[in-house]
Amino acid sequence: MAATQRPPSLSLSPNLYSSTNSSSDLSSPAVSVQFGNTSPAVAAAACHRSLTSSASSDRGRSGGVVVGARMRSRISAVSTQVVDVDDSIGRMTTSSRVPTIVQVDLGDRSYPIYIGSGLLDQPELLHRHVHGKRVLVVTNSTIAPLYLDKVIDVLTRDNPNVSVETVILPDGEQYKNMETLMKVFDKAIESRLDRRSTFVALGGGVIGDMCGYAAASFLRGVNFIQIPTTVMAQVDSSVGGKTGINHPLGKNLIGAFYQPQCVLVDTDTLKTLPDRELASGIAEIIKYGLIRDAEFFEWQEKNMHLLMARDPDAFAYAIKRSCENKAEVVSLDEKESGLRATLNLGHTFGHAIETGFGYGQWLHGEAVAAGTIMAVDMSYRLGWIDESLVRRVDSIMKQAKLPTAPPDIMTVDMFKSVMAVDKKVADGLLRLILLKGPLGNCVFTGDYDRKALDETLHAFCKS
């Protein structure tokens, strides 16, 4: 395990953690994005107008976004297989290996997410997205022995004109840095890859983020494909085009928005996933229910035992529903001008844990789980949610065997130092994603009582 890393101390903006709101905090009310029984077409138009107006508001000190019911508007979730759904628990059973397809709608940059069992045995799915003759597969030392040969075979089977290069990186969040990224560029340049080349990310979130950033940068942009092999990557990080690397001062501070040609989720890869990694990914599944899909959260409460037992039908359903939620948000707000930021519930606290404790000490989902508990605690202190929801979130995290508090090493000052450079800071003001109202509702805002933040930090830290 890597040695504990602590970030260099940072000077804090005097207003970032002030105990009371300034007058400017109150002058920019949150932008409301709520939909009840509105028709999909009207909802999409209203959301687009609201997000457009929120972009300028977000440049202010406290502009935010309020998100209510799920918006089924611009997502095309196409099931081309014969699927039986047990409505009582929301499980899917499939009669063939034809994938379910969730479409990410981004105009001429739209792409499919293929979800199903045995997809790495279906070469036509990948062939249609490889446009040139050269492919670079980026993976790590853990995944390579398990799936690299299979992926090379599926890329080249009945496709003799395609040649495949590989680069195997060390495994772990602590290697998500510029030094490791250079190994991808070294291989691409040594192999004389050109602009019609395709990069393939084979692995979890770290590999997907680094391969995507390499693809965005190499020759100013080449095609890339995501083949996520962890729950975390399958339900979250592989979808939406966020790519990048960490910096010693903060997580994911260097990167680009760069969309893949497709995402291929072969659920069979979860069979080799360690229990700790499995639980880590479930933290992101829980997030979707809390911020925008109350029905999905209630399903999780009833079926968490099936997810922990790796029930294939339950996982197929959870992955599909998570991808639908993520794709819907990305289609409406690709570059995080407002709505997409709500997907970061618990991440501001969680990223501080990862950075302060040392990259790789805790898995990303473990840090996000503890961060979500802290965000829920703060929401309750603000009077924005009922105590019953606090208990439900604590219970489901424990069912998933996830942490419900940060590691003892974390102090209030460590949290504040790292959070000062969080990507959601605007004009010196820390904006947070917090729950507000009934289950499935949240806000992205800088308009909150700083006393509540201080109280939450002191409640979870010994000093």
C-alpha positions as a Python dict, from the first residue, in 0.01 Angstrom:
ca = {
    (1, 'M'): (0, 0, 0),
    (2, 'A'): (132, 338, -87),
    (3, 'A'): (264, 565, 183),
    (4, 'T'): (20, 822, 312),
    (5, 'Q'): (36, 1145, 114),
    (6, 'R'): (-68, 1478, 255),
    (7, 'P'): (-124, 1777, 34),
    (8, 'P'): (89, 2087, 80),
    (9, 'S'): (-90, 2346, 286),
    (10, 'L'): (-291, 2601, 90),
    (11, 'S'): (-395, 2952, 171),
    (12, 'L'): (-770, 2982, 203),
    (13, 'S'): (-993, 3251, 63),
    (14, 'P'): (-1130, 3449, 360),
    (15, 'N'): (-1485, 3406, 229),
    (16, 'L'): (-1467, 3038, 134),
    (17, 'Y'): (-1562, 2908, 476),
    (18, 'S'): (-1705, 3222, 639),
    (19, 'S'): (-1955, 3149, 915),
    (20, 'T'): (-2232, 3355, 756),
    (21, 'N'): (-2349, 3421, 404),
    (22, 'S'): (-2244, 3747, 245),
    (23, 'S'): (-2505, 3966, 83),
    (24, 'S'): (-2387, 3853, -257),
    (25, 'D'): (-2459, 3492, -154),
    (26, 'L'): (-2822, 3580, -117),
    (27, 'S'): (-2854, 3783, -432),
    (28, 'S'): (-2833, 3488, -671),
    (29, 'P'): (-3114, 3245, -600),
    (30, 'A'): (-3085, 2885, -712),
    (31, 'V'): (-3211, 2806, -1060),
    (32, 'S'): (-3505, 2569, -1040),
    (33, 'V'): (-3509, 2260, -1260),
    (34, 'Q'): (-3810, 2057, -1152),
    (35, 'F'): (-4047, 1837, -1347),
    (36, 'G'): (-4360, 1663, -1231),
    (37, 'N'): (-4620, 1551, -1483),
    (38, 'T'): (-4479, 1765, -1765),
    (39, 'S'): (-4460, 1601, -2108),
    (40, 'P'): (-4109, 1489, -2216),
    (41, 'A'): (-4086, 1744, -2496),
    (42, 'V'): (-4188, 2033, -2273),
    (43, 'A'): (-3959, 1907, -1996),
    (44, 'A'): (-3661, 1893, -2229),
    (45, 'A'): (-3721, 2244, -2358),
    (46, 'A'): (-3771, 2382, -2008),
    (47, 'C'): (-3459, 2209, -1879),
    (48, 'H'): (-3252, 2342, -2168),
    (49, 'R'): (-3371, 2698, -2098),
    (50, 'S'): (-3309, 2660, -1725),
    (51, 'L'): (-2960, 2521, -1775),
    (52, 'T'): (-2873, 2795, -2020),
    (53, 'S'): (-2971, 3057, -1767),
    (54, 'S'): (-2797, 2871, -1484),
    (55, 'A'): (-2466, 2874, -1668),
    (56, 'S'): (-2435, 3248, -1621),
    (57, 'S'): (-2573, 3222, -1268),
    (58, 'D'): (-2311, 2962, -1180),
    (59, 'R'): (-2041, 3213, -1263),
    (60, 'G'): (-2174, 3418, -975),
    (61, 'R'): (-2097, 3353, -613),
    (62, 'S'): (-2388, 3137, -511),
    (63, 'G'): (-2589, 3043, -819),
    (64, 'G'): (-2710, 2686, -804),
    (65, 'V'): (-2939, 2427, -952),
    (66, 'V'): (-3233, 2259, -783),
    (67, 'V'): (-3315, 1917, -924),
    (68, 'G'): (-3643, 1739, -862),
    (69, 'A'): (-3804, 1446, -1039),
    (70, 'R'): (-3624, 1248, -1306),
    (71, 'M'): (-3646, 1389, -1658),
    (72, 'R'): (-3722, 1124, -1920),
    (73, 'S'): (-3672, 1344, -2223),
    (74, 'R'): (-3365, 1309, -2439),
    (75, 'I'): (-3256, 958, -2350),
    (76, 'S'): (-3313, 669, -2584),
    (77, 'A'): (-3286, 345, -2388),
    (78, 'V'): (-3331, 77, -2651),
    (79, 'S'): (-3374, -285, -2555),
    (80, 'T'): (-3316, -506, -2857),
    (81, 'Q'): (-3335, -827, -2657),
    (82, 'V'): (-3627, -1024, -2517),
    (83, 'V'): (-3650, -895, -2161),
    (84, 'D'): (-3880, -998, -1879),
    (85, 'V'): (-3910, -749, -1593),
    (86, 'D'): (-4038, -853, -1253),
    (87, 'D'): (-4198, -527, -1145),
    (88, 'S'): (-4201, -629, -782),
    (89, 'I'): (-3824, -603, -757),
    (90, 'G'): (-3724, -454, -1090),
    (91, 'R'): (-3511, -748, -1201),
    (92, 'M'): (-3438, -819, -1566),
    (93, 'T'): (-3406, -1165, -1712),
    (94, 'T'): (-3277, -1202, -2065),
    (95, 'S'): (-3335, -1474, -2318),
    (96, 'S'): (-3039, -1390, -2542),
    (97, 'R'): (-2704, -1216, -2544),
    (98, 'V'): (-2819, -929, -2760),
    (99, 'P'): (-2727, -621, -2556),
    (100, 'T'): (-2947, -359, -2406),
    (101, 'I'): (-2847, -22, -2554),
    (102, 'V'): (-2865, 311, -2373),
    (103, 'Q'): (-2797, 602, -2609),
    (104, 'V'): (-2612, 914, -2493),
    (105, 'D'): (-2768, 1192, -2700),
    (106, 'L'): (-2507, 1453, -2792),
    (107, 'G'): (-2596, 1529, -3151),
    (108, 'D'): (-2322, 1423, -3391),
    (109, 'R'): (-2118, 1298, -3093),
    (110, 'S'): (-2387, 1065, -2963),
    (111, 'Y'): (-2282, 712, -2875),
    (112, 'P'): (-2427, 385, -2743),
    (113, 'I'): (-2370, 211, -2413),
    (114, 'Y'): (-2396, -165, -2474),
    (115, 'I'): (-2495, -360, -2161),
    (116, 'G'): (-2514, -737, -2135),
    (117, 'S'): (-2352, -1072, -2068),
    (118, 'G'): (-2093, -1216, -2305),
    (119, 'L'): (-2042, -896, -2505),
    (120, 'L'): (-1666, -955, -2527),
    (121, 'D'): (-1751, -1256, -2742),
    (122, 'Q'): (-1934, -1039, -2998),
    (123, 'P'): (-1674, -880, -3227),
    (124, 'E'): (-1924, -688, -3439),
    (125, 'L'): (-2003, -456, -3146),
    (126, 'L'): (-1647, -322, -3134),
    (127, 'H'): (-1569, -348, -3506),
    (128, 'R'): (-1834, -92, -3597),
    (129, 'H'): (-1659, 167, -3378),
    (130, 'V'): (-1299, 111, -3492),
    (131, 'H'): (-1257, 337, -3794),
    (132, 'G'): (-886, 297, -3871),
    (133, 'K'): (-642, 7, -3884),
    (134, 'R'): (-446, 75, -3565),
    (135, 'V'): (-567, 15, -3209),
    (136, 'L'): (-396, 81, -2877),
    (137, 'V'): (-541, -108, -2578),
    (138, 'V'): (-464, 58, -2246),
    (139, 'T'): (-507, -164, -1942),
    (140, 'N'): (-342, -242, -1609),
    (141, 'S'): (-146, -523, -1448),
    (142, 'T'): (-454, -666, -1277),
    (143, 'I'): (-691, -671, -1576),
    (144, 'A'): (-438, -770, -1844),
    (145, 'P'): (-407, -1138, -1738),
    (146, 'L'): (-785, -1167, -1720),
    (147, 'Y'): (-916, -998, -2033),
    (148, 'L'): (-643, -855, -2256),
    (149, 'D'): (-610, -1160, -2484),
    (150, 'K'): (-989, -1179, -2518),
    (151, 'V'): (-1011, -813, -2620),
    (152, 'I'): (-727, -846, -2872),
    (153, 'D'): (-904, -1150, -3018),
    (154, 'V'): (-1240, -974, -3047),
    (155, 'L'): (-1077, -671, -3212),
    (156, 'T'): (-891, -877, -3473),
    (157, 'R'): (-1129, -1170, -3530),
    (158, 'D'): (-1240, -1168, -3896),
    (159, 'N'): (-1068, -830, -3913),
    (160, 'P'): (-714, -901, -4045),
    (161, 'N'): (-645, -539, -4140),
    (162, 'V'): (-649, -424, -3777),
    (163, 'S'): (-330, -438, -3573),
    (164, 'V'): (-333, -400, -3195),
    (165, 'E'): (-70, -248, -2967),
    (166, 'T'): (-94, -269, -2588),
    (167, 'V'): (31, -77, -2289),
    (168, 'I'): (-2, -222, -1938),
    (169, 'L'): (2, 33, -1656),
    (170, 'P'): (40, -25, -1281),
    (171, 'D'): (-291, -67, -1098),
    (172, 'G'): (-420, 188, -850),
    (173, 'E'): (-538, 544, -796),
    (174, 'Q'): (-189, 641, -681),
    (175, 'Y'): (-69, 592, -1042),
    (176, 'K'): (-328, 822, -1197),
    (177, 'N'): (-71, 1090, -1267),
    (178, 'M'): (133, 1255, -1540),
    (179, 'E'): (423, 1013, -1510),
    (180, 'T'): (201, 712, -1577),
    (181, 'L'): (9, 894, -1850),
    (182, 'M'): (337, 947, -2037),
    (183, 'K'): (370, 570, -2076),
    (184, 'V'): (58, 577, -2297),
    (185, 'F'): (198, 858, -2510),
    (186, 'D'): (537, 683, -2531),
    (187, 'K'): (374, 366, -2666),
    (188, 'A'): (155, 556, -2912),
    (189, 'I'): (447, 755, -3051),
    (190, 'E'): (685, 458, -3064),
    (191, 'S'): (418, 262, -3251),
    (192, 'R'): (371, 552, -3494),
    (193, 'L'): (-3, 564, -3443),
    (194, 'D'): (-190, 817, -3655),
    (195, 'R'): (-507, 1022, -3622),
    (196, 'R'): (-726, 734, -3745),
    (197, 'S'): (-608, 519, -3456),
    (198, 'T'): (-844, 408, -3180),
    (199, 'F'): (-754, 391, -2811),
    (200, 'V'): (-937, 128, -2604),
    (201, 'A'): (-967, 164, -2226),
    (202, 'L'): (-986, -181, -2066),
    (203, 'G'): (-1024, -156, -1690),
    (204, 'G'): (-1180, 48, -1415),
    (205, 'G'): (-1218, 419, -1362),
    (206, 'V'): (-848, 501, -1341),
    (207, 'I'): (-772, 335, -1674),
    (208, 'G'): (-1079, 490, -1837),
    (209, 'D'): (-989, 839, -1717),
    (210, 'M'): (-625, 815, -1825),
    (211, 'C'): (-688, 647, -2160),
    (212, 'G'): (-959, 900, -2239),
    (213, 'Y'): (-731, 1191, -2154),
    (214, 'A'): (-454, 1039, -2363),
    (215, 'A'): (-697, 1001, -2655),
    (216, 'A'): (-812, 1362, -2615),
    (217, 'S'): (-451, 1486, -2623),
    (218, 'F'): (-264, 1257, -2863),
    (219, 'L'): (-239, 1428, -3203),
    (220, 'R'): (-503, 1666, -3062),
    (221, 'G'): (-764, 1392, -3048),
    (222, 'V'): (-816, 1031, -3162),
    (223, 'N'): (-1113, 799, -3122),
    (224, 'F'): (-1145, 591, -2809),
    (225, 'I'): (-1367, 315, -2671),
    (226, 'Q'): (-1450, 234, -2310),
    (227, 'I'): (-1462, -128, -2188),
    (228, 'P'): (-1521, -86, -1814),
    (229, 'T'): (-1455, -386, -1590),
    (230, 'T'): (-1560, -253, -1247),
    (231, 'V'): (-1901, -155, -1112),
    (232, 'M'): (-1771, 198, -1055),
    (233, 'A'): (-1671, 237, -1418),
    (234, 'Q'): (-1974, 57, -1560),
    (235, 'V'): (-2232, 273, -1381),
    (236, 'D'): (-2050, 605, -1373),
    (237, 'S'): (-1699, 695, -1486),
    (238, 'S'): (-1704, 537, -1833),
    (239, 'V'): (-2013, 738, -1932),
    (240, 'G'): (-2008, 1110, -2001),
    (241, 'G'): (-1661, 1191, -2129),
    (242, 'K'): (-1487, 1310, -1813),
    (243, 'T'): (-1120, 1222, -1849),
    (244, 'G'): (-811, 1324, -1659),
    (245, 'I'): (-546, 1266, -1396),
    (246, 'N'): (-483, 1367, -1037),
    (247, 'H'): (-248, 1632, -897),
    (248, 'P'): (-86, 1614, -552),
    (249, 'L'): (-304, 1909, -450),
    (250, 'G'): (-634, 1763, -567),
    (251, 'K'): (-814, 1486, -752),
    (252, 'N'): (-905, 1514, -1123),
    (253, 'L'): (-780, 1872, -1151),
    (254, 'I'): (-615, 1806, -1489),
    (255, 'G'): (-826, 1669, -1772),
    (256, 'A'): (-1075, 1723, -2052),
    (257, 'F'): (-1432, 1649, -2154),
    (258, 'Y'): (-1389, 1396, -2435),
    (259, 'Q'): (-1660, 1151, -2537),
    (260, 'P'): (-1594, 788, -2641),
    (261, 'Q'): (-1720, 620, -2957),
    (262, 'C'): (-1902, 365, -2744),
    (263, 'V'): (-1909, 206, -2400),
    (264, 'L'): (-1920, -174, -2386),
    (265, 'V'): (-2033, -313, -2050),
    (266, 'D'): (-1985, -690, -2035),
    (267, 'T'): (-2141, -780, -1702),
    (268, 'D'): (-1946, -1107, -1697),
    (269, 'T'): (-1635, -909, -1598),
    (270, 'L'): (-1788, -852, -1255),
    (271, 'K'): (-1732, -1221, -1176),
    (272, 'T'): (-1362, -1149, -1120),
    (273, 'L'): (-1412, -826, -926),
    (274, 'P'): (-1294, -830, -561),
    (275, 'D'): (-1565, -773, -299),
    (276, 'R'): (-1418, -440, -193),
    (277, 'E'): (-1426, -309, -551),
    (278, 'L'): (-1782, -432, -591),
    (279, 'A'): (-1898, -240, -285),
    (280, 'S'): (-1709, 70, -397),
    (281, 'G'): (-1910, 84, -719),
    (282, 'I'): (-2238, 40, -537),
    (283, 'A'): (-2177, 379, -373),
    (284, 'E'): (-2236, 543, -713),
    (285, 'I'): (-2551, 336, -769),
    (286, 'I'): (-2688, 463, -437),
    (287, 'K'): (-2609, 820, -544),
    (288, 'Y'): (-2846, 813, -841),
    (289, 'G'): (-3138, 719, -621),
    (290, 'L'): (-3066, 993, -369),
    (291, 'I'): (-3030, 1283, -613),
    (292, 'R'): (-3292, 1210, -878),
    (293, 'D'): (-3452, 863, -876),
    (294, 'A'): (-3642, 787, -555),
    (295, 'E'): (-3801, 474, -702),
    (296, 'F'): (-3456, 335, -781),
    (297, 'F'): (-3336, 405, -425),
    (298, 'E'): (-3636, 221, -284),
    (299, 'W'): (-3557, -71, -515),
    (300, 'Q'): (-3202, -74, -380),
    (301, 'E'): (-3325, -84, -21),
    (302, 'K'): (-3525, -398, -103),
    (303, 'N'): (-3258, -565, -319),
    (304, 'M'): (-2918, -466, -180),
    (305, 'H'): (-2872, -826, -64),
    (306, 'L'): (-2899, -938, -427),
    (307, 'L'): (-2640, -686, -543),
    (308, 'M'): (-2401, -791, -266),
    (309, 'A'): (-2456, -1154, -369),
    (310, 'R'): (-2371, -1060, -732),
    (311, 'D'): (-2710, -1164, -863),
    (312, 'P'): (-2668, -1118, -1241),
    (313, 'D'): (-3025, -1006, -1311),
    (314, 'A'): (-3024, -754, -1027),
    (315, 'F'): (-2691, -614, -1144),
    (316, 'A'): (-2804, -593, -1505),
    (317, 'Y'): (-3101, -385, -1391),
    (318, 'A'): (-2892, -163, -1161),
    (319, 'I'): (-2632, -95, -1431),
    (320, 'K'): (-2895, -15, -1693),
    (321, 'R'): (-3088, 219, -1465),
    (322, 'S'): (-2770, 392, -1349),
    (323, 'C'): (-2654, 441, -1708),
    (324, 'E'): (-2995, 580, -1803),
    (325, 'N'): (-2968, 835, -1525),
    (326, 'K'): (-2611, 931, -1612),
    (327, 'A'): (-2675, 947, -1986),
    (328, 'E'): (-2984, 1161, -1933),
    (329, 'V'): (-2792, 1418, -1727),
    (330, 'V'): (-2493, 1422, -1965),
    (331, 'S'): (-2722, 1474, -2264),
    (332, 'L'): (-2872, 1779, -2094),
    (333, 'D'): (-2552, 1927, -1947),
    (334, 'E'): (-2239, 1775, -2102),
    (335, 'K'): (-1981, 2014, -1955),
    (336, 'E'): (-2122, 2057, -1608),
    (337, 'S'): (-2265, 2407, -1624),
    (338, 'G'): (-2516, 2317, -1354),
    (339, 'L'): (-2726, 2002, -1364),
    (340, 'R'): (-2437, 1758, -1417),
    (341, 'A'): (-2265, 1883, -1102),
    (342, 'T'): (-2541, 1714, -901),
    (343, 'L'): (-2386, 1379, -996),
    (344, 'N'): (-2108, 1473, -754),
    (345, 'L'): (-2310, 1419, -435),
    (346, 'G'): (-2056, 1333, -164),
    (347, 'H'): (-1763, 1385, -399),
    (348, 'T'): (-1637, 1715, -255),
    (349, 'F'): (-1594, 1554, 87),
    (350, 'G'): (-1486, 1226, -76),
    (351, 'H'): (-1218, 1380, -296),
    (352, 'A'): (-1080, 1554, 13),
    (353, 'I'): (-1053, 1214, 181),
    (354, 'E'): (-874, 1060, -117),
    (355, 'T'): (-630, 1350, -145),
    (356, 'G'): (-571, 1400, 227),
    (357, 'F'): (-545, 1031, 317),
    (358, 'G'): (-334, 949, 11),
    (359, 'Y'): (-445, 832, -335),
    (360, 'G'): (-514, 460, -329),
    (361, 'Q'): (-551, 424, 48),
    (362, 'W'): (-928, 420, 10),
    (363, 'L'): (-1111, 327, -307),
    (364, 'H'): (-1301, 609, -476),
    (365, 'G'): (-1641, 467, -387),
    (366, 'E'): (-1542, 421, -24),
    (367, 'A'): (-1448, 788, -2),
    (368, 'V'): (-1766, 890, -183),
    (369, 'A'): (-1975, 680, 58),
    (370, 'A'): (-1829, 857, 361),
    (371, 'G'): (-1859, 1188, 176),
    (372, 'T'): (-2226, 1119, 102),
    (373, 'I'): (-2293, 1054, 468),
    (374, 'M'): (-2130, 1389, 548),
    (375, 'A'): (-2333, 1570, 280),
    (376, 'V'): (-2653, 1413, 414),
    (377, 'D'): (-2557, 1516, 768),
    (378, 'M'): (-2504, 1874, 653),
    (379, 'S'): (-2834, 1873, 464),
    (380, 'Y'): (-3010, 1770, 785),
    (381, 'R'): (-2832, 2038, 989),
    (382, 'L'): (-2958, 2294, 738),
    (383, 'G'): (-3312, 2168, 795),
    (384, 'W'): (-3347, 2059, 433),
    (385, 'I'): (-3425, 1688, 487),
    (386, 'D'): (-3599, 1474, 747),
    (387, 'E'): (-3412, 1266, 1002),
    (388, 'S'): (-3570, 953, 854),
    (389, 'L'): (-3373, 1003, 531),
    (390, 'V'): (-3049, 1037, 729),
    (391, 'R'): (-3120, 698, 886),
    (392, 'R'): (-3207, 538, 552),
    (393, 'V'): (-2884, 654, 390),
    (394, 'D'): (-2677, 532, 684),
    (395, 'S'): (-2855, 196, 671),
    (396, 'I'): (-2807, 135, 299),
    (397, 'M'): (-2438, 226, 316),
    (398, 'K'): (-2391, -26, 595),
    (399, 'Q'): (-2581, -291, 396),
    (400, 'A'): (-2334, -230, 113),
    (401, 'K'): (-2043, -262, 360),
    (402, 'L'): (-1927, 92, 287),
    (403, 'P'): (-1767, 341, 529),
    (404, 'T'): (-1999, 586, 705),
    (405, 'A'): (-1727, 817, 837),
    (406, 'P'): (-1392, 946, 710),
    (407, 'P'): (-1066, 787, 829),
    (408, 'D'): (-935, 908, 1165),
    (409, 'I'): (-642, 1080, 1000),
    (410, 'M'): (-868, 1343, 845),
    (411, 'T'): (-889, 1674, 1030),
    (412, 'V'): (-1109, 1979, 978),
    (413, 'D'): (-811, 2172, 844),
    (414, 'M'): (-726, 1892, 600),
    (415, 'F'): (-1081, 1891, 465),
    (416, 'K'): (-1085, 2268, 425),
    (417, 'S'): (-741, 2282, 262),
    (418, 'V'): (-830, 2031, -9),
    (419, 'M'): (-1185, 2155, -59),
    (420, 'A'): (-1045, 2503, -126),
    (421, 'V'): (-923, 2386, -468),
    (422, 'D'): (-1225, 2172, -554),
    (423, 'K'): (-1346, 2215, -913),
    (424, 'K'): (-1682, 2341, -787),
    (425, 'V'): (-1530, 2647, -620),
    (426, 'A'): (-1639, 2961, -811),
    (427, 'D'): (-1508, 3309, -735),
    (428, 'G'): (-1372, 3187, -403),
    (429, 'L'): (-1700, 3029, -292),
    (430, 'L'): (-1734, 2655, -228),
    (431, 'R'): (-2051, 2518, -388),
    (432, 'L'): (-2185, 2183, -270),
    (433, 'I'): (-2436, 1921, -377),
    (434, 'L'): (-2680, 1870, -92),
    (435, 'L'): (-3014, 1694, -51),
    (436, 'K'): (-3320, 1916, -14),
    (437, 'G'): (-3680, 1808, 14),
    (438, 'P'): (-3818, 1456, -35),
    (439, 'L'): (-3603, 1162, -145),
    (440, 'G'): (-3477, 1211, -501),
    (441, 'N'): (-3426, 1589, -477),
    (442, 'C'): (-3101, 1782, -444),
    (443, 'V'): (-2943, 2123, -494),
    (444, 'F'): (-2609, 2244, -628),
    (445, 'T'): (-2553, 2571, -451),
    (446, 'G'): (-2323, 2804, -263),
    (447, 'D'): (-2618, 2955, -77),
    (448, 'Y'): (-2603, 2776, 260),
    (449, 'D'): (-2516, 2862, 619),
    (450, 'R'): (-2142, 2807, 663),
    (451, 'K'): (-2204, 2716, 1025),
    (452, 'A'): (-2365, 2391, 911),
    (453, 'L'): (-2054, 2297, 713),
    (454, 'D'): (-1831, 2367, 1013),
    (455, 'E'): (-2059, 2164, 1239),
    (456, 'T'): (-2053, 1867, 1001),
    (457, 'L'): (-1674, 1875, 970),
    (458, 'H'): (-1629, 1891, 1346),
    (459, 'A'): (-1884, 1612, 1398),
    (460, 'F'): (-1685, 1374, 1176),
    (461, 'C'): (-1328, 1481, 1264),
    (462, 'K'): (-1148, 1451, 1594),
    (463, 'S'): (-961, 1777, 1540),
}
